[in-house]
Every structure is written in structure tokens, then in C-alpha cells.
Amino acid sequence: MDPETKEATPEGSTEQETTTTDRLAQATQSLAEALVNINAQFESLHSKVDRIVAAVEGSDLQASAESSRLAELEKANHDLQAQAARARRKTLSPLVTTLLAKEGVEGDALIETPILEKALTGLSIEQRIAVKAELARAGILM
């Protein structure tokens, strides 16, 4: 007899219900185990994502620190180059100083090419090249 309906049930039906109930219990157990595995995988992936985010944020901080350090070094380099340009010794040989003085050009002033050509007209080509090279080395030739 079925306790709920108070009717008589065939004997095969009870065995079938028991088998079905056992199958449902096994399926429920399998689903529970699968859910535990999925949760474990989720936690593992979540921790990996957290580590990746931390690494990216750390590299961003490091990159910004490096870029600010680079800017400081570039500024210091520029300042040193400007200081070196101001401190460069602009001395000329006595021959070049004499040639420029004859044409009324001071030896330490910047000299434009047409004025220099006029001052060097009496020299040979080799001498002109040598004088221009010395002026260029001293940073006086424009």
C-alpha cells in the first residue's frame, strides 16, 4: 500500500521507485562534487587574476617612477650640455687671430661665413680649410 494515497501498489513499482530514488541521490551527489570542483577552479582562477592585477599595477607604478627618473636625468643632461657649451674654451691659434684682426673681426665672437670668406681671400685653399676647421672646433664659426 502506498502510504500517501492509501492504495495498493504493485511490488515492481516499489523497486522501481527505490531504483529511481537511488539514481537521483547519485546524480545529486555527482552534481555536488562537480560544484565543489567548479568552486575550487574559480578560487584558483580568482587568485591568479589577483596576482596578475597586482603585477600590472606594480609595473605601472614602476614605469611611472622610471619615467619621472628619466625626465630628471634628461633635464640634468641638458643642463650639463648647456654648461659645457658655455664653459668651452674658444681659443684660436695666433695665426688665425691675426688674420681675423686684420679684417676687424674679434677672435671670440661668432663669425659668419661671408665675413670669414672675405678675411681668408689671401690664403690658399688648404690654409682656408685649416682655418675654418679650427674655427669650427672652437665653436666660433656660424
C-alpha positions as CSV (number, residue, x, y, z in Angstrom):
1,M,0.0,0.0,0.0
2,D,1.1,3.5,-0.8
3,P,1.2,5.4,2.5
4,E,0.2,8.7,0.8
5,T,-2.7,7.5,-1.3
6,K,-3.6,4.5,0.9
7,E,-3.9,2.5,-2.3
8,A,-2.3,-0.8,-3.0
9,T,0.8,-0.6,-5.2
10,P,2.3,-3.4,-7.2
11,E,5.6,-4.8,-5.8
12,G,7.6,-3.9,-9.0
13,S,6.6,-0.3,-8.7
14,T,8.3,0.0,-5.2
15,E,11.5,-1.5,-6.5
16,Q,11.4,0.9,-9.5
17,E,10.8,3.9,-7.1
18,T,13.8,2.7,-5.0
19,T,16.0,2.5,-8.0
20,T,14.9,5.9,-9.2
21,T,15.5,7.4,-5.8
22,D,18.9,5.8,-5.7
23,R,19.7,7.2,-9.1
24,L,18.5,10.7,-8.1
25,A,20.7,10.5,-5.0
26,Q,23.7,9.5,-7.0
27,A,23.0,12.3,-9.5
28,T,22.7,14.8,-6.7
29,Q,26.0,13.6,-5.2
30,S,27.7,13.9,-8.6
31,L,26.3,17.4,-9.0
32,A,27.5,18.4,-5.6
33,E,31.0,17.1,-6.3
34,A,31.1,18.9,-9.7
35,L,30.0,22.1,-7.9
36,V,32.9,21.7,-5.4
37,N,35.3,21.2,-8.3
38,I,34.0,24.3,-10.1
39,N,34.3,26.4,-6.9
40,A,37.9,25.2,-6.4
41,Q,38.7,26.1,-10.1
42,F,37.0,29.5,-9.6
43,E,39.1,30.2,-6.5
44,S,42.3,29.2,-8.3
45,L,41.5,31.5,-11.3
46,H,40.5,34.3,-9.0
47,S,43.8,34.1,-7.1
48,K,45.7,34.1,-10.5
49,V,43.8,37.1,-11.7
50,D,44.6,38.9,-8.4
51,R,48.3,38.2,-8.9
52,I,48.1,39.4,-12.5
53,V,46.4,42.6,-11.5
54,A,48.9,43.2,-8.7
55,A,51.8,42.7,-11.2
56,V,50.3,45.1,-13.7
57,E,49.7,47.7,-11.1
58,G,53.2,47.3,-9.8
59,S,54.7,47.6,-13.2
60,D,52.6,50.8,-13.8
61,L,54.0,52.3,-10.6
62,Q,57.5,51.3,-11.6
63,A,57.0,52.7,-15.1
64,S,55.8,56.0,-13.8
65,A,58.8,56.1,-11.4
66,E,61.2,55.3,-14.2
67,S,59.6,57.9,-16.5
68,S,60.0,60.6,-13.8
69,R,63.6,59.5,-13.2
70,L,64.2,59.6,-17.0
71,A,62.8,63.1,-17.1
72,E,65.1,64.2,-14.3
73,L,68.1,62.7,-16.0
74,E,67.3,64.3,-19.3
75,K,67.0,67.7,-17.6
76,A,70.3,67.2,-15.9
77,N,71.9,66.2,-19.2
78,H,70.5,69.2,-20.9
79,D,71.8,71.5,-18.1
80,L,75.2,69.9,-18.3
81,Q,75.4,70.3,-22.0
82,A,74.4,73.9,-21.8
83,Q,77.0,74.4,-19.0
84,A,79.7,72.7,-21.2
85,A,78.8,74.9,-24.2
86,R,79.2,78.0,-22.0
87,A,82.4,76.8,-20.5
88,R,84.0,75.7,-23.8
89,R,87.3,77.3,-24.3
90,K,87.3,79.2,-27.5
91,T,91.0,79.8,-28.2
92,L,92.5,80.2,-31.6
93,S,96.0,80.0,-32.9
94,P,97.9,83.2,-33.2
95,L,97.8,83.0,-37.0
96,V,94.0,82.8,-37.1
97,T,93.6,85.6,-34.5
98,T,96.0,87.8,-36.6
99,L,94.1,87.1,-39.8
100,L,90.8,87.9,-38.3
101,A,92.1,91.0,-36.5
102,K,93.4,92.4,-39.9
103,E,89.7,92.2,-41.1
104,G,88.3,93.8,-37.9
105,V,86.8,90.6,-36.5
106,E,87.3,89.7,-32.9
107,G,88.5,86.2,-32.3
108,D,86.0,85.1,-29.7
109,A,82.9,86.5,-31.4
110,L,80.7,84.3,-33.7
111,I,81.8,84.7,-37.3
112,E,79.5,84.5,-40.2
113,T,80.7,82.6,-43.3
114,P,80.7,85.6,-45.8
115,I,82.9,87.7,-43.4
116,L,85.2,84.8,-43.0
117,E,85.5,84.2,-46.7
118,K,86.4,87.9,-47.2
119,A,89.1,87.6,-44.5
120,L,90.6,84.5,-45.9
121,T,90.8,85.6,-49.6
122,G,94.6,85.9,-49.5
123,L,95.2,82.3,-48.3
124,S,95.4,79.0,-50.3
125,I,92.6,76.5,-50.3
126,E,94.4,74.2,-47.8
127,Q,95.0,77.2,-45.4
128,R,91.4,78.2,-45.7
129,I,90.2,74.7,-44.8
130,A,92.6,74.6,-41.8
131,V,91.4,78.0,-40.5
132,K,87.7,77.0,-41.0
133,A,88.3,73.7,-39.2
134,E,89.9,75.5,-36.2
135,L,87.1,78.0,-36.0
136,A,84.5,75.2,-36.2
137,R,86.3,73.3,-33.5
138,A,86.3,76.4,-31.3
139,G,82.6,76.9,-31.9
140,I,83.1,80.3,-33.4
141,L,82.1,79.6,-37.0
142,M,78.4,80.0,-37.8
